[in-house]
Amino acid sequence: MLPTVGLDATLDDGETTVSPDKDGLNDATVFDILGNERRRACLHCLAEHETELSVSALGRQVARVVADVETDSDELYDSVYISLCQTHLPKLDAVGLVKYDQDRKRVGQGPRFDAIRDQFEASRTIEEQSSDRIRAGTVASILTVAIGAVAVVSPPAVRTALLFGLVAVHLLVLVLASTSTSTISY
């Protein structure tokens, strides 16, 4: 019989074996854990808080992250709270990513939480770079409108220079956007 590793190690027959990697989490387990939006949101929230949270507070934060425009917030919160209590937190607790006290309805970072912290840091870096690109696009749009407005009311000789400046601004934004996306590593 082959030893069981990852989620199956704690859910099969009560016997737990140690995973071959140093953190005790194999790639399949990490992909399974991070493959669910509510678990990812839960782990992101716990990464931002160093202390334990009530499941209720965690549920509200996760519900905000996974909410869409058409979903009633009370129904979504109820759904998130129930799925956290019945599925996601026990699963995360089983692999040591969180410490979940079912009786007190409290949750905090588990002993293996650092094993996935790098993935969260990498995703934050990607989000920050994306935010920088959005800001550059906003600045370019504002400059376009301003330069265009000035060009409309300017004499023809100045208008030509302003339009060349407008093209230069757009080229600069395109170059900056392309270099920032090429530095992202997945």
C-alpha positions, 0 to 999 in steps of 0.5 A: 500500500502506498503512503497517502500524501496531502489532503487524502492523508488526513481524510482517508483513514485517520493515519497521516503520512509526511509529504516529501517536501519540507512544508508537508504540502505537495503541489497537488494539495496546494493547487487543490486548496488555491483552486477555490475562490472562497479558500483563496479569499479566506487565505488572503484575509488571514495573510493580512491579519496576524491574529485570530478572527471570528468565522463571522468576520472572516465570512463577511470579508470573504463575501465582499471579495467573491460578491458580484453585482447580482447577488444579495449580500445577506444570502451571499454571506449566509452561503459563505459562512456555511461553506467556510464552516462545513467545507473550507475551514476544515479542509484548510485545517486538515492540511495545517494552513489554518487553525480552526476552532469549530467550538469557538468559531475562531480561525487563524493562521496554521503552522503551515501557513508560511508554505503558501505565503510566497504565492500571496506575496507574488499575487500582491506584486502582480496586483500592484503592477496591474494597478500601476498600469491602470494609473498610467492609462488614466494619466494618459487619458487625462493628458490626451483630453487636456492636450486635445482641448488645447490643440483645438483652441490653439493656432495651427502651428502650435496645434501640430506640436501638441498633436506630436506631443500627444502621440509621444505620450501614447507611445511612452505609455505603450512602452511602459505598459509593455515593459511592466508586463514582461517583468511579471513571472508566473 
